[in-house]
Amino acid sequence: MLSPRQKKNVMKDISIHDKDTGSTGVQIGLITKSVNELVSHLKKNPKDNHSRRGLLKMVGKRRRLLKYMETHDEKGYKALIKKLDL
């Protein structure tokens, strides 16, 4: 779970303009931050299968959003991939 401060930082880094909270790039950035936190949680708690399922769902959603962005905004897609190290 991301705190509001973490969300604002991610949005500030990735957003196109000040009010940008729901664009594809911002959604991918927020999901990536959540995935990274869940991965570190699962390294400490390897038997937490409920969180593992949530992680797999988030990874699938991020994959779908990346595929959408690749087809609709190739330049933005490449910049986002480079920025997030994906």
PDB file of N, CA, C and O in Angstrom:
ATOM      1  N   MET A   1       0.842  -1.172   0.000  1.00  0.00           N
ATOM      2  CA  MET A   1       0.000   0.000   0.000  1.00  0.00           C
ATOM      3  C   MET A   1       0.891   1.240   0.000  1.00  0.00           C
ATOM      4  O   MET A   1       1.797   1.364   0.824  1.00  0.00           O
ATOM      5  N   LEU A   2       0.630   2.133  -0.910  1.00  0.00           N
ATOM      6  CA  LEU A   2       1.417   3.358  -1.005  1.00  0.00           C
ATOM      7  C   LEU A   2       0.781   4.467  -0.174  1.00  0.00           C
ATOM      8  O   LEU A   2      -0.440   4.622  -0.148  1.00  0.00           O
ATOM      9  N   SER A   3       1.623   5.226   0.494  1.00  0.00           N
ATOM     10  CA  SER A   3       1.118   6.372   1.240  1.00  0.00           C
ATOM     11  C   SER A   3       0.828   7.506   0.255  1.00  0.00           C
ATOM     12  O   SER A   3       1.352   7.513  -0.859  1.00  0.00           O
ATOM     13  N   PRO A   4       0.001   8.455   0.662  1.00  0.00           N
ATOM     14  CA  PRO A   4      -0.285   9.587  -0.231  1.00  0.00           C
ATOM     15  C   PRO A   4       0.973  10.356  -0.647  1.00  0.00           C
ATOM     16  O   PRO A   4       1.048  10.859  -1.768  1.00  0.00           O
ATOM     17  N   ARG A   5       1.941  10.446   0.233  1.00  0.00           N
ATOM     18  CA  ARG A   5       3.194  11.144  -0.088  1.00  0.00           C
ATOM     19  C   ARG A   5       3.954  10.397  -1.190  1.00  0.00           C
ATOM     20  O   ARG A   5       4.490  11.020  -2.107  1.00  0.00           O
ATOM     21  N   GLN A   6       4.000   9.060  -1.099  1.00  0.00           N
ATOM     22  CA  GLN A   6       4.680   8.269  -2.126  1.00  0.00           C
ATOM     23  C   GLN A   6       3.967   8.418  -3.468  1.00  0.00           C
ATOM     24  O   GLN A   6       4.612   8.520  -4.512  1.00  0.00           O
ATOM     25  N   LYS A   7       2.636   8.430  -3.435  1.00  0.00           N
ATOM     26  CA  LYS A   7       1.870   8.598  -4.667  1.00  0.00           C
ATOM     27  C   LYS A   7       2.160   9.948  -5.304  1.00  0.00           C
ATOM     28  O   LYS A   7       2.347  10.031  -6.518  1.00  0.00           O
ATOM     29  N   LYS A   8       2.199  11.006  -4.498  1.00  0.00           N
ATOM     30  CA  LYS A   8       2.473  12.335  -5.030  1.00  0.00           C
ATOM     31  C   LYS A   8       3.851  12.398  -5.666  1.00  0.00           C
ATOM     32  O   LYS A   8       4.027  13.012  -6.718  1.00  0.00           O
ATOM     33  N   ASN A   9       4.836  11.759  -5.024  1.00  0.00           N
ATOM     34  CA  ASN A   9       6.190  11.759  -5.585  1.00  0.00           C
ATOM     35  C   ASN A   9       6.237  11.055  -6.931  1.00  0.00           C
ATOM     36  O   ASN A   9       6.881  11.538  -7.862  1.00  0.00           O
ATOM     37  N   VAL A  10       5.563   9.923  -7.043  1.00  0.00           N
ATOM     38  CA  VAL A  10       5.535   9.191  -8.309  1.00  0.00           C
ATOM     39  C   VAL A  10       4.817  10.012  -9.373  1.00  0.00           C
ATOM     40  O   VAL A  10       5.276  10.103 -10.511  1.00  0.00           O
ATOM     41  N   MET A  11       3.697  10.606  -9.001  1.00  0.00           N
ATOM     42  CA  MET A  11       2.940  11.425  -9.958  1.00  0.00           C
ATOM     43  C   MET A  11       3.758  12.627 -10.413  1.00  0.00           C
ATOM     44  O   MET A  11       3.716  12.999 -11.586  1.00  0.00           O
ATOM     45  N   LYS A  12       4.500  13.237  -9.493  1.00  0.00           N
ATOM     46  CA  LYS A  12       5.304  14.400  -9.833  1.00  0.00           C
ATOM     47  C   LYS A  12       6.408  14.025 -10.831  1.00  0.00           C
ATOM     48  O   LYS A  12       6.720  14.802 -11.734  1.00  0.00           O
ATOM     49  N   ASP A  13       6.990  12.850 -10.668  1.00  0.00           N
ATOM     50  CA  ASP A  13       8.072  12.414 -11.544  1.00  0.00           C
ATOM     51  C   ASP A  13       7.588  12.062 -12.942  1.00  0.00           C
ATOM     52  O   ASP A  13       8.305  12.294 -13.915  1.00  0.00           O
ATOM     53  N   ILE A  14       6.387  11.508 -13.062  1.00  0.00           N
ATOM     54  CA  ILE A  14       5.942  10.938 -14.324  1.00  0.00           C
ATOM     55  C   ILE A  14       4.898  11.776 -15.038  1.00  0.00           C
ATOM     56  O   ILE A  14       4.776  11.685 -16.259  1.00  0.00           O
ATOM     57  N   SER A  15       4.142  12.588 -14.316  1.00  0.00           N
ATOM     58  CA  SER A  15       2.998  13.279 -14.914  1.00  0.00           C
ATOM     59  C   SER A  15       3.404  14.236 -16.032  1.00  0.00           C
ATOM     60  O   SER A  15       4.526  14.743 -16.064  1.00  0.00           O
ATOM     61  N   ILE A  16       2.474  14.467 -16.934  1.00  0.00           N
ATOM     62  CA  ILE A  16       2.684  15.345 -18.078  1.00  0.00           C
ATOM     63  C   ILE A  16       2.418  16.800 -17.676  1.00  0.00           C
ATOM     64  O   ILE A  16       3.135  17.704 -18.104  1.00  0.00           O
ATOM     65  N   HIS A  17       1.391  17.023 -16.860  1.00  0.00           N
ATOM     66  CA  HIS A  17       1.054  18.362 -16.384  1.00  0.00           C
ATOM     67  C   HIS A  17       0.653  18.265 -14.918  1.00  0.00           C
ATOM     68  O   HIS A  17       0.622  17.168 -14.360  1.00  0.00           O
ATOM     69  N   ASP A  18       0.346  19.391 -14.289  1.00  0.00           N
ATOM     70  CA  ASP A  18       0.098  19.441 -12.845  1.00  0.00           C
ATOM     71  C   ASP A  18      -1.082  18.598 -12.391  1.00  0.00           C
ATOM     72  O   ASP A  18      -1.019  17.960 -11.340  1.00  0.00           O
ATOM     73  N   LYS A  19      -2.153  18.588 -13.164  1.00  0.00           N
ATOM     74  CA  LYS A  19      -3.376  17.889 -12.764  1.00  0.00           C
ATOM     75  C   LYS A  19      -3.430  16.452 -13.280  1.00  0.00           C
ATOM     76  O   LYS A  19      -4.479  15.813 -13.198  1.00  0.00           O
ATOM     77  N   ASP A  20      -2.335  15.938 -13.802  1.00  0.00           N
ATOM     78  CA  ASP A  20      -2.306  14.601 -14.398  1.00  0.00           C
ATOM     79  C   ASP A  20      -2.237  13.541 -13.300  1.00  0.00           C
ATOM     80  O   ASP A  20      -1.186  13.331 -12.695  1.00  0.00           O
ATOM     81  N   THR A  21      -3.369  12.873 -13.049  1.00  0.00           N
ATOM     82  CA  THR A  21      -3.391  11.831 -12.024  1.00  0.00           C
ATOM     83  C   THR A  21      -3.801  10.476 -12.569  1.00  0.00           C
ATOM     84  O   THR A  21      -3.608   9.465 -11.894  1.00  0.00           O
ATOM     85  N   GLY A  22      -4.359  10.424 -13.767  1.00  0.00           N
ATOM     86  CA  GLY A  22      -4.895   9.163 -14.248  1.00  0.00           C
ATOM     87  C   GLY A  22      -4.400   8.730 -15.608  1.00  0.00           C
ATOM     88  O   GLY A  22      -4.933   7.779 -16.181  1.00  0.00           O
ATOM     89  N   SER A  23      -3.395   9.402 -16.142  1.00  0.00           N
ATOM     90  CA  SER A  23      -2.907   8.997 -17.456  1.00  0.00           C
ATOM     91  C   SER A  23      -2.248   7.621 -17.360  1.00  0.00           C
ATOM     92  O   SER A  23      -1.926   7.148 -16.270  1.00  0.00           O
ATOM     93  N   THR A  24      -2.058   7.005 -18.487  1.00  0.00           N
ATOM     94  CA  THR A  24      -1.508   5.659 -18.525  1.00  0.00           C
ATOM     95  C   THR A  24      -0.128   5.608 -17.885  1.00  0.00           C
ATOM     96  O   THR A  24       0.172   4.679 -17.134  1.00  0.00           O
ATOM     97  N   GLY A  25       0.706   6.585 -18.169  1.00  0.00           N
ATOM     98  CA  GLY A  25       2.051   6.608 -17.601  1.00  0.00           C
ATOM     99  C   GLY A  25       2.053   6.686 -16.086  1.00  0.00           C
ATOM    100  O   GLY A  25       2.835   6.005 -15.423  1.00  0.00           O
ATOM    101  N   VAL A  26       1.176   7.517 -15.540  1.00  0.00           N
ATOM    102  CA  VAL A  26       1.089   7.662 -14.083  1.00  0.00           C
ATOM    103  C   VAL A  26       0.579   6.366 -13.458  1.00  0.00           C
ATOM    104  O   VAL A  26       1.087   5.938 -12.422  1.00  0.00           O
ATOM    105  N   GLN A  27      -0.418   5.740 -14.076  1.00  0.00           N
ATOM    106  CA  GLN A  27      -0.928   4.473 -13.557  1.00  0.00           C
ATOM    107  C   GLN A  27       0.165   3.408 -13.544  1.00  0.00           C
ATOM    108  O   GLN A  27       0.293   2.656 -12.578  1.00  0.00           O
ATOM    109  N   ILE A  28       0.947   3.345 -14.612  1.00  0.00           N
ATOM    110  CA  ILE A  28       2.028   2.365 -14.683  1.00  0.00           C
ATOM    111  C   ILE A  28       3.068   2.652 -13.609  1.00  0.00           C
ATOM    112  O   ILE A  28       3.581   1.725 -12.981  1.00  0.00           O
ATOM    113  N   GLY A  29       3.383   3.919 -13.392  1.00  0.00           N
ATOM    114  CA  GLY A  29       4.348   4.282 -12.350  1.00  0.00           C
ATOM    115  C   GLY A  29       3.885   3.891 -10.961  1.00  0.00           C
ATOM    116  O   GLY A  29       4.667   3.374 -10.163  1.00  0.00           O
ATOM    117  N   LEU A  30       2.605   4.139 -10.666  1.00  0.00           N
ATOM    118  CA  LEU A  30       2.075   3.772  -9.349  1.00  0.00           C
ATOM    119  C   LEU A  30       2.059   2.262  -9.151  1.00  0.00           C
ATOM    120  O   LEU A  30       2.393   1.766  -8.075  1.00  0.00           O
ATOM    121  N   ILE A  31       1.672   1.541 -10.185  1.00  0.00           N
ATOM    122  CA  ILE A  31       1.657   0.079 -10.079  1.00  0.00           C
ATOM    123  C   ILE A  31       3.072  -0.447  -9.898  1.00  0.00           C
ATOM    124  O   ILE A  31       3.294  -1.374  -9.119  1.00  0.00           O
ATOM    125  N   THR A  32       4.032   0.135 -10.610  1.00  0.00           N
ATOM    126  CA  THR A  32       5.425  -0.312 -10.494  1.00  0.00           C
ATOM    127  C   THR A  32       5.944  -0.097  -9.085  1.00  0.00           C
ATOM    128  O   THR A  32       6.622  -0.967  -8.537  1.00  0.00           O
ATOM    129  N   LYS A  33       5.635   1.051  -8.488  1.00  0.00           N
ATOM    130  CA  LYS A  33       6.061   1.318  -7.117  1.00  0.00           C
ATOM    131  C   LYS A  33       5.434   0.307  -6.148  1.00  0.00           C
ATOM    132  O   LYS A  33       6.109  -0.184  -5.243  1.00  0.00           O
ATOM    133  N   SER A  34       4.151  -0.005  -6.336  1.00  0.00           N
ATOM    134  CA  SER A  34       3.484  -0.991  -5.483  1.00  0.00           C
ATOM    135  C   SER A  34       4.082  -2.377  -5.675  1.00  0.00           C
ATOM    136  O   SER A  34       4.264  -3.116  -4.707  1.00  0.00           O
ATOM    137  N   VAL A  35       4.386  -2.732  -6.912  1.00  0.00           N
ATOM    138  CA  VAL A  35       4.984  -4.041  -7.200  1.00  0.00           C
ATOM    139  C   VAL A  35       6.332  -4.160  -6.497  1.00  0.00           C
ATOM    140  O   VAL A  35       6.634  -5.195  -5.901  1.00  0.00           O
ATOM    141  N   ASN A  36       7.140  -3.106  -6.563  1.00  0.00           N
ATOM    142  CA  ASN A  36       8.453  -3.153  -5.916  1.00  0.00           C
ATOM    143  C   ASN A  36       8.329  -3.328  -4.404  1.00  0.00           C
ATOM    144  O   ASN A  36       9.114  -4.056  -3.795  1.00  0.00           O
ATOM    145  N   GLU A  37       7.351  -2.665  -3.802  1.00  0.00           N
ATOM    146  CA  GLU A  37       7.146  -2.821  -2.361  1.00  0.00           C
ATOM    147  C   GLU A  37       6.665  -4.226  -2.022  1.00  0.00           C
ATOM    148  O   GLU A  37       7.094  -4.809  -1.026  1.00  0.00           O
ATOM    149  N   LEU A  38       5.769  -4.771  -2.851  1.00  0.00           N
ATOM    150  CA  LEU A  38       5.269  -6.120  -2.591  1.00  0.00           C
ATOM    151  C   LEU A  38       6.360  -7.170  -2.764  1.00  0.00           C
ATOM    152  O   LEU A  38       6.384  -8.163  -2.038  1.00  0.00           O
ATOM    153  N   VAL A  39       7.252  -6.962  -3.706  1.00  0.00           N
ATOM    154  CA  VAL A  39       8.346  -7.909  -3.907  1.00  0.00           C
ATOM    155  C   VAL A  39       9.235  -7.944  -2.672  1.00  0.00           C
ATOM    156  O   VAL A  39       9.643  -9.018  -2.228  1.00  0.00           O
ATOM    157  N   SER A  40       9.539  -6.765  -2.113  1.00  0.00           N
ATOM    158  CA  SER A  40      10.362  -6.750  -0.902  1.00  0.00           C
ATOM    159  C   SER A  40       9.621  -7.393   0.274  1.00  0.00           C
ATOM    160  O   SER A  40      10.243  -8.047   1.111  1.00  0.00           O
ATOM    161  N   HIS A  41       8.306  -7.213   0.345  1.00  0.00           N
ATOM    162  CA  HIS A  41       7.501  -7.851   1.397  1.00  0.00           C
ATOM    163  C   HIS A  41       7.541  -9.372   1.244  1.00  0.00           C
ATOM    164  O   HIS A  41       7.677 -10.099   2.228  1.00  0.00           O
ATOM    165  N   LEU A  42       7.423  -9.840   0.011  1.00  0.00           N
ATOM    166  CA  LEU A  42       7.395 -11.288  -0.205  1.00  0.00           C
ATOM    167  C   LEU A  42       8.752 -11.937   0.013  1.00  0.00           C
ATOM    168  O   LEU A  42       8.821 -13.135   0.285  1.00  0.00           O
ATOM    169  N   LYS A  43       9.836 -11.170  -0.101  1.00  0.00           N
ATOM    170  CA  LYS A  43      11.155 -11.724   0.221  1.00  0.00           C
ATOM    171  C   LYS A  43      11.257 -12.003   1.717  1.00  0.00           C
ATOM    172  O   LYS A  43      11.899 -12.967   2.135  1.00  0.00           O
ATOM    173  N   LYS A  44      10.613 -11.145   2.525  1.00  0.00           N
ATOM    174  CA  LYS A  44      10.619 -11.349   3.977  1.00  0.00           C
ATOM    175  C   LYS A  44       9.587 -12.384   4.410  1.00  0.00           C
ATOM    176  O   LYS A  44       9.789 -13.085   5.402  1.00  0.00           O
ATOM    177  N   ASN A  45       8.470 -12.485   3.665  1.00  0.00           N
ATOM    178  CA  ASN A  45       7.361 -13.371   4.018  1.00  0.00           C
ATOM    179  C   ASN A  45       7.038 -14.295   2.844  1.00  0.00           C
ATOM    180  O   ASN A  45       6.057 -14.068   2.136  1.00  0.00           O
ATOM    181  N   PRO A  46       7.840 -15.326   2.631  1.00  0.00           N
ATOM    182  CA  PRO A  46       7.667 -16.155   1.430  1.00  0.00           C
ATOM    183  C   PRO A  46       6.379 -16.979   1.405  1.00  0.00           C
ATOM    184  O   PRO A  46       5.986 -17.451   0.338  1.00  0.00           O
ATOM    185  N   LYS A  47       5.717 -17.163   2.536  1.00  0.00           N
ATOM    186  CA  LYS A  47       4.502 -17.983   2.555  1.00  0.00           C
ATOM    187  C   LYS A  47       3.219 -17.163   2.435  1.00  0.00           C
ATOM    188  O   LYS A  47       2.124 -17.712   2.552  1.00  0.00           O
ATOM    189  N   ASP A  48       3.339 -15.882   2.207  1.00  0.00           N
ATOM    190  CA  ASP A  48       2.171 -15.002   2.103  1.00  0.00           C
ATOM    191  C   ASP A  48       1.574 -15.107   0.701  1.00  0.00           C
ATOM    192  O   ASP A  48       1.872 -14.295  -0.176  1.00  0.00           O
ATOM    193  N   ASN A  49       0.736 -16.108   0.504  1.00  0.00           N
ATOM    194  CA  ASN A  49       0.191 -16.371  -0.822  1.00  0.00           C
ATOM    195  C   ASN A  49      -0.891 -15.383  -1.232  1.00  0.00           C
ATOM    196  O   ASN A  49      -1.102 -15.173  -2.426  1.00  0.00           O
ATOM    197  N   HIS A  50      -1.570 -14.780  -0.291  1.00  0.00           N
ATOM    198  CA  HIS A  50      -2.581 -13.789  -0.635  1.00  0.00           C
ATOM    199  C   HIS A  50      -1.925 -12.557  -1.268  1.00  0.00           C
ATOM    200  O   HIS A  50      -2.427 -12.022  -2.257  1.00  0.00           O
ATOM    201  N   SER A  51      -0.828 -12.121  -0.706  1.00  0.00           N
ATOM    202  CA  SER A  51      -0.111 -10.985  -1.292  1.00  0.00           C
ATOM    203  C   SER A  51       0.511 -11.368  -2.624  1.00  0.00           C
ATOM    204  O   SER A  51       0.592 -10.533  -3.525  1.00  0.00           O
ATOM    205  N   ARG A  52       0.948 -12.600  -2.769  1.00  0.00           N
ATOM    206  CA  ARG A  52       1.523 -13.069  -4.031  1.00  0.00           C
ATOM    207  C   ARG A  52       0.484 -12.996  -5.145  1.00  0.00           C
ATOM    208  O   ARG A  52       0.804 -12.620  -6.272  1.00  0.00           O
ATOM    209  N   ARG A  53      -0.752 -13.353  -4.830  1.00  0.00           N
ATOM    210  CA  ARG A  53      -1.821 -13.289  -5.827  1.00  0.00           C
ATOM    211  C   ARG A  53      -2.086 -11.841  -6.236  1.00  0.00           C
ATOM    212  O   ARG A  53      -2.276 -11.549  -7.417  1.00  0.00           O
ATOM    213  N   GLY A  54      -2.098 -10.941  -5.257  1.00  0.00           N
ATOM    214  CA  GLY A  54      -2.263  -9.524  -5.558  1.00  0.00           C
ATOM    215  C   GLY A  54      -1.129  -8.992  -6.423  1.00  0.00           C
ATOM    216  O   GLY A  54      -1.346  -8.173  -7.315  1.00  0.00           O
ATOM    217  N   LEU A  55       0.082  -9.468  -6.149  1.00  0.00           N
ATOM    218  CA  LEU A  55       1.233  -9.071  -6.952  1.00  0.00           C
ATOM    219  C   LEU A  55       1.065  -9.517  -8.398  1.00  0.00           C
ATOM    220  O   LEU A  55       1.330  -8.750  -9.323  1.00  0.00           O
ATOM    221  N   LEU A  56       0.630 -10.742  -8.590  1.00  0.00           N
ATOM    222  CA  LEU A  56       0.447 -11.259  -9.950  1.00  0.00           C
ATOM    223  C   LEU A  56      -0.646 -10.490 -10.690  1.00  0.00           C
ATOM    224  O   LEU A  56      -0.530 -10.256 -11.893  1.00  0.00           O
ATOM    225  N   LYS A  57      -1.698 -10.098  -9.985  1.00  0.00           N
ATOM    226  CA  LYS A  57      -2.749  -9.306 -10.617  1.00  0.00           C
ATOM    227  C   LYS A  57      -2.221  -7.929 -11.025  1.00  0.00           C
ATOM    228  O   LYS A  57      -2.545  -7.431 -12.103  1.00  0.00           O
ATOM    229  N   MET A  58      -1.411  -7.319 -10.163  1.00  0.00           N
ATOM    230  CA  MET A  58      -0.850  -6.008 -10.490  1.00  0.00           C
ATOM    231  C   MET A  58       0.112  -6.082 -11.665  1.00  0.00           C
ATOM    232  O   MET A  58       0.125  -5.197 -12.520  1.00  0.00           O
ATOM    233  N   VAL A  59       0.916  -7.137 -11.707  1.00  0.00           N
ATOM    234  CA  VAL A  59       1.850  -7.297 -12.816  1.00  0.00           C
ATOM    235  C   VAL A  59       1.084  -7.467 -14.125  1.00  0.00           C
ATOM    236  O   VAL A  59       1.491  -6.927 -15.154  1.00  0.00           O
ATOM    237  N   GLY A  60      -0.022  -8.213 -14.095  1.00  0.00           N
ATOM    238  CA  GLY A  60      -0.842  -8.388 -15.292  1.00  0.00           C
ATOM    239  C   GLY A  60      -1.467  -7.077 -15.744  1.00  0.00           C
ATOM    240  O   GLY A  60      -1.515  -6.788 -16.940  1.00  0.00           O
ATOM    241  N   LYS A  61      -1.943  -6.288 -14.797  1.00  0.00           N
ATOM    242  CA  LYS A  61      -2.541  -4.991 -15.143  1.00  0.00           C
ATOM    243  C   LYS A  61      -1.482  -4.060 -15.724  1.00  0.00           C
ATOM    244  O   LYS A  61      -1.738  -3.356 -16.701  1.00  0.00           O
ATOM    245  N   ARG A  62      -0.293  -4.058 -15.122  1.00  0.00           N
ATOM    246  CA  ARG A  62       0.789  -3.220 -15.643  1.00  0.00           C
ATOM    247  C   ARG A  62       1.170  -3.647 -17.048  1.00  0.00           C
ATOM    248  O   ARG A  62       1.439  -2.800 -17.899  1.00  0.00           O
ATOM    249  N   ARG A  63       1.197  -4.947 -17.305  1.00  0.00           N
ATOM    250  CA  ARG A  63       1.530  -5.455 -18.635  1.00  0.00           C
ATOM    251  C   ARG A  63       0.503  -4.991 -19.666  1.00  0.00           C
ATOM    252  O   ARG A  63       0.862  -4.595 -20.775  1.00  0.00           O
ATOM    253  N   ARG A  64      -0.778  -5.044 -19.293  1.00  0.00           N
ATOM    254  CA  ARG A  64      -1.829  -4.588 -20.216  1.00  0.00           C
ATOM    255  C   ARG A  64      -1.715  -3.086 -20.489  1.00  0.00           C
ATOM    256  O   ARG A  64      -1.869  -2.648 -21.630  1.00  0.00           O
ATOM    257  N   LEU A  65      -1.446  -2.298 -19.444  1.00  0.00           N
ATOM    258  CA  LEU A  65      -1.303  -0.857 -19.635  1.00  0.00           C
ATOM    259  C   LEU A  65      -0.077  -0.532 -20.488  1.00  0.00           C
ATOM    260  O   LEU A  65      -0.121   0.380 -21.313  1.00  0.00           O
ATOM    261  N   LEU A  66       1.015  -1.273 -20.294  1.00  0.00           N
ATOM    262  CA  LEU A  66       2.209  -1.053 -21.107  1.00  0.00           C
ATOM    263  C   LEU A  66       1.946  -1.388 -22.572  1.00  0.00           C
ATOM    264  O   LEU A  66       2.420  -0.696 -23.472  1.00  0.00           O
ATOM    265  N   LYS A  67       1.195  -2.443 -22.797  1.00  0.00           N
ATOM    266  CA  LYS A  67       0.864  -2.830 -24.172  1.00  0.00           C
ATOM    267  C   LYS A  67       0.004  -1.748 -24.824  1.00  0.00           C
ATOM    268  O   LYS A  67       0.218  -1.402 -25.986  1.00  0.00           O
ATOM    269  N   TYR A  68      -0.967  -1.215 -24.082  1.00  0.00           N
ATOM    270  CA  TYR A  68      -1.807  -0.130 -24.586  1.00  0.00           C
ATOM    271  C   TYR A  68      -0.960   1.092 -24.917  1.00  0.00           C
ATOM    272  O   TYR A  68      -1.116   1.698 -25.977  1.00  0.00           O
ATOM    273  N   MET A  69      -0.067   1.447 -24.006  1.00  0.00           N
ATOM    274  CA  MET A  69       0.756   2.630 -24.216  1.00  0.00           C
ATOM    275  C   MET A  69       1.706   2.448 -25.392  1.00  0.00           C
ATOM    276  O   MET A  69       1.979   3.399 -26.125  1.00  0.00           O
ATOM    277  N   GLU A  70       2.202   1.247 -25.572  1.00  0.00           N
ATOM    278  CA  GLU A  70       3.109   0.976 -26.691  1.00  0.00           C
ATOM    279  C   GLU A  70       2.415   1.185 -28.033  1.00  0.00           C
ATOM    280  O   GLU A  70       3.030   1.676 -28.979  1.00  0.00           O
ATOM    281  N   THR A  71       1.144   0.818 -28.119  1.00  0.00           N
ATOM    282  CA  THR A  71       0.432   0.959 -29.385  1.00  0.00           C
ATOM    283  C   THR A  71      -0.064   2.383 -29.619  1.00  0.00           C
ATOM    284  O   THR A  71      -0.185   2.802 -30.770  1.00  0.00           O
ATOM    285  N   HIS A  72      -0.353   3.139 -28.558  1.00  0.00           N
ATOM    286  CA  HIS A  72      -0.944   4.466 -28.725  1.00  0.00           C
ATOM    287  C   HIS A  72       0.049   5.621 -28.588  1.00  0.00           C
ATOM    288  O   HIS A  72      -0.172   6.685 -29.166  1.00  0.00           O
ATOM    289  N   ASP A  73       1.134   5.436 -27.839  1.00  0.00           N
ATOM    290  CA  ASP A  73       2.106   6.517 -27.618  1.00  0.00           C
ATOM    291  C   ASP A  73       3.496   5.907 -27.513  1.00  0.00           C
ATOM    292  O   ASP A  73       4.021   5.722 -26.415  1.00  0.00           O
ATOM    293  N   GLU A  74       4.085   5.597 -28.657  1.00  0.00           N
ATOM    294  CA  GLU A  74       5.358   4.879 -28.660  1.00  0.00           C
ATOM    295  C   GLU A  74       6.488   5.704 -28.053  1.00  0.00           C
ATOM    296  O   GLU A  74       7.332   5.162 -27.341  1.00  0.00           O
ATOM    297  N   LYS A  75       6.514   7.001 -28.323  1.00  0.00           N
ATOM    298  CA  LYS A  75       7.579   7.856 -27.783  1.00  0.00           C
ATOM    299  C   LYS A  75       7.476   7.928 -26.256  1.00  0.00           C
ATOM    300  O   LYS A  75       8.484   7.813 -25.558  1.00  0.00           O
ATOM    301  N   GLY A  76       6.259   8.119 -25.740  1.00  0.00           N
ATOM    302  CA  GLY A  76       6.049   8.155 -24.296  1.00  0.00           C
ATOM    303  C   GLY A  76       6.348   6.819 -23.646  1.00  0.00           C
ATOM    304  O   GLY A  76       6.855   6.757 -22.525  1.00  0.00           O
ATOM    305  N   TYR A  77       6.025   5.740 -24.369  1.00  0.00           N
ATOM    306  CA  TYR A  77       6.299   4.392 -23.868  1.00  0.00           C
ATOM    307  C   TYR A  77       7.790   4.190 -23.657  1.00  0.00           C
ATOM    308  O   TYR A  77       8.210   3.706 -22.606  1.00  0.00           O
ATOM    309  N   LYS A  78       8.593   4.559 -24.651  1.00  0.00           N
ATOM    310  CA  LYS A  78      10.047   4.372 -24.543  1.00  0.00           C
ATOM    311  C   LYS A  78      10.633   5.216 -23.423  1.00  0.00           C
ATOM    312  O   LYS A  78      11.523   4.765 -22.702  1.00  0.00           O
ATOM    313  N   ALA A  79      10.137   6.438 -23.275  1.00  0.00           N
ATOM    314  CA  ALA A  79      10.628   7.309 -22.204  1.00  0.00           C
ATOM    315  C   ALA A  79      10.261   6.743 -20.829  1.00  0.00           C
ATOM    316  O   ALA A  79      11.066   6.786 -19.899  1.00  0.00           O
ATOM    317  N   LEU A  80       9.043   6.213 -20.710  1.00  0.00           N
ATOM    318  CA  LEU A  80       8.595   5.656 -19.431  1.00  0.00           C
ATOM    319  C   LEU A  80       9.389   4.406 -19.063  1.00  0.00           C
ATOM    320  O   LEU A  80       9.764   4.220 -17.905  1.00  0.00           O
ATOM    321  N   ILE A  81       9.639   3.562 -20.042  1.00  0.00           N
ATOM    322  CA  ILE A  81      10.411   2.344 -19.794  1.00  0.00           C
ATOM    323  C   ILE A  81      11.800   2.699 -19.284  1.00  0.00           C
ATOM    324  O   ILE A  81      12.313   2.080 -18.351  1.00  0.00           O
ATOM    325  N   LYS A  82      12.396   3.701 -19.907  1.00  0.00           N
ATOM    326  CA  LYS A  82      13.740   4.123 -19.499  1.00  0.00           C
ATOM    327  C   LYS A  82      13.704   4.720 -18.092  1.00  0.00           C
ATOM    328  O   LYS A  82      14.593   4.460 -17.281  1.00  0.00           O
ATOM    329  N   LYS A  83      12.666   5.529 -17.802  1.00  0.00           N
ATOM    330  CA  LYS A  83      12.577   6.198 -16.501  1.00  0.00           C
ATOM    331  C   LYS A  83      12.339   5.199 -15.369  1.00  0.00           C
ATOM    332  O   LYS A  83      12.877   5.362 -14.273  1.00  0.00           O
ATOM    333  N   LEU A  84      11.532   4.161 -15.630  1.00  0.00           N
ATOM    334  CA  LEU A  84      11.191   3.201 -14.577  1.00  0.00           C
ATOM    335  C   LEU A  84      12.121   1.991 -14.540  1.00  0.00           C
ATOM    336  O   LEU A  84      11.981   1.134 -13.667  1.00  0.00           O
ATOM    337  N   ASP A  85      13.063   1.911 -15.467  1.00  0.00           N
ATOM    338  CA  ASP A  85      13.990   0.770 -15.561  1.00  0.00           C
ATOM    339  C   ASP A  85      13.254  -0.552 -15.717  1.00  0.00           C
ATOM    340  O   ASP A  85      13.534  -1.510 -14.996  1.00  0.00           O
ATOM    341  N   LEU A  86      12.327  -0.607 -16.641  1.00  0.00           N
ATOM    342  CA  LEU A  86      11.590  -1.848 -16.909  1.00  0.00           C
ATOM    343  C   LEU A  86      12.177  -2.577 -18.089  1.00  0.00           C
ATOM    344  O   LEU A  86      11.687  -3.643 -18.463  1.00  0.00           O
TER     345      LEU A  86
END
